[in-house]
């Protein structure tokens, strides 16, 4: 009786006929033992995937609960353990330690190693979940006694022991009903919740075992604990069970893991650089903004220097809007609650809005969005097809309720200024308008010094119908319009299912900063919902009334968040055109102050922002103080400079560059400002 075989298609085009039940690890060893040694997991895909062509793959998320526990789309590629028996013809790719996908897997495995260590040291602990994150991993634990710093050190030491045991990660299955009974008996309320949520009656529930430790998990994992080669426990935080303050408080232990100590060391060196760029620290050091406890969390006070940068940002944005055919508008900060009922925000977005205010004539809400206000302006006068597109832009203050634990300096606030715009157009104009918004977004990023960005298209999830407004036909039209616009621009994008706004799909631009971090800022959204809710109209060429479609777009995202990203990107050392103070003047002694004042007047007349330090301090102290404020140019003036109408120039990047005529310096500075250069 012959052994049944299957065809395994490899990335290089080779096809291997192997017995049913052969594992990816066995195939790796048959190719090269060296390949097997560096392989971590495998990616399997059907030979044909609906909606794709040969060689295409679909991204698989691995950092959410749903991805961790749910089986997902059977037609999509999936990551599996190297020990998984292959039972049908398939495409196989071996994922090596150097592949980005492998890093999250080793971190997920490190979370299991951490849980193993915690239970060996503190057996009374109950387990939550332990996903990988972009920076490492965490595990949630329930334990009445708080962990201490000494406990964290002991946990890390015990993790090293677990790793040294090199225990294999083995996948096992048990009937769902038995699992739930066991968890209920042991009081494992969190595991009971996860099994109930992510499995169905009659299922065989997936577990992973390493040694005596067993955890509910769908994997995949590295072959053994020994493959978690470089790990570090980093910190401890509190987290409410299911994010609800009414539930028990858990203890969340964070850590990170890599495949080598070199990579781990590089990670912490990068964290040190990130800490140096923290906008909260630099904001205070450079006197840019503050958050006042007496006024409330998440509310920003712009100090003069920060306000100057904001003015430059807003002036540029307004000028560009006008140049690109937008009209500037302003709308109230509070509006009647009935308006938000019409827009749908009262039903779909109420959790992010402040509670209503009762006034003498009605209930009012602080606005979380500018769009209903712009719609009312559009609706105020009749429109013809000849008027379209109509583009309204506003730097409008909006207010959204953020929980106290989620706010973060300028990046997550309760009150912020959105560079909002809404475009009302015919269906035939929509693609061109979206492309114009994409062009505008690219101009914003380029102008402010960001050379690289990534794009995501967020679509709806038809299975979650109650979360979204509008018909299936409208959603199909909206998504295809955004896809075509991106394809016409030749922009690569990733589709994110289920992340659309309730009123339509959106394009998100994620800029890449100098440290390679992604920041979500610019967004372009298609909206067919609000025009219908507000019964918007225009008279078409046929003389009949038609409903326009609508584009939302915010390119800074918010002025506050964009400013915070700028601070961190430039480490507070803004390019000359953005710097709140562009030139610092240092008269060497009291007798040189008059010449310094003349220089200040001449530079300010030419449009530069200048400060003079005329304190009775030594020259080096004045230079040091200006340097600490990261001012681009420091001009020192003594007898020689006064006699020659010159200045001794020190740049932020290069230091002392010697003396030059004031007119030469001025011409150079003006050209750098005019070109918005990032160089000095």
ZIBEL-V672511 format. One line per field, one symbol per residue. ss: DSSP state (H for helix, E for strand, C for the rest). burial: + if it has 16 or more other ideal C-beta (glycine too) atoms within 10 Angstrom, else -. Layout:
BEGIN
ss: ???
burial: ???
END
This chain:
BEGIN
ss: CCCCEEEEEECCCCEEEEECCCEHHHHHHHHCHHHHHHEEEEEEECCCCCCCCCCCCCCCCCCCHHHHHCCCCCCCCEEEECCCECCCCEEEEEEECCCHHHHHHHHHHHHHHHHHHHHHHCCCCEECCCCECCCCEEEEEECCCCCCHHHHHHHHHHHHHHHHHCCECEEEEEEHHHHHHHHHHHCCHHHHHHHHHHCCCCCEEEEEEECCEEEECCCCCCCEHHHCCEEEEEEEEEEEHHHCCCCCEEEEEEEEEECCHHHHHHHHHHHHHHHHCCHHHHHHHCCCEECCCCCCCCCCEECHHHHHHHHHHHHHHHHHHHHCCCEECCCCCEEEHHHHHHHCHHHHCHHHCCCCEECCCCEEEECCCCHHHHHHHHHCCCCEHHHCCEEEEEEEEEECCCCHHHCECCCECCEEEEEEEEEEECHHHHHHHHHHHHHHHHHHHHHCCCCEEEEEEEECCHHHHHHCCCCHHHHHHHHHHHHHHHHHHCCCCEEEECCCECCECEEEEEEECCCCCEEEEEEEEEECHHHHHCCCCEECCCCCEECCEEEEEECCCCHHHHHHHHHHHHCCCCCCCCCCCCEEEEECCHHHHHHHHHHHHHHHHCCCCEEEECCCCCHHHHHHHHHHCCCCEEEEECHHHHHHCEEEEEECCCEEEEEEEHHHHHHHHHHHHHHCCCCC
burial: -----+-++--------+---++++++++------+-+++++++++--+------------+-----++-------++++++++-+---++++++++-+-++++++++++++++++++++----++++++++---+++++++----+---++-+++-++--++---+++-+----+--++--+----+-+++-++--++---+-++++++--+-+++++++++++-++++++++-+--+-+--------++++++++++----+--+---------++++-++--+-++-+------+-+-++-++-+++-++--+++-++----+--+-+---+++-++--++++-+++--++-+-------++++++++++++-++----+-+--+++++++++++++-+----+-++++++++++++++++++--+++-++++++-+++-++--+++--+-++++++-------+++---++-+++-+++-++----+-+--++--++++++++++++++---+-+-++++++++++++++-+++-------+-+++++++++++++++++++++++++++++++++++++++++---++-++--++--+----+++-++-----+--++-++--++++++++++--++---+++++-+------++-+--++--+--++--+---+
END
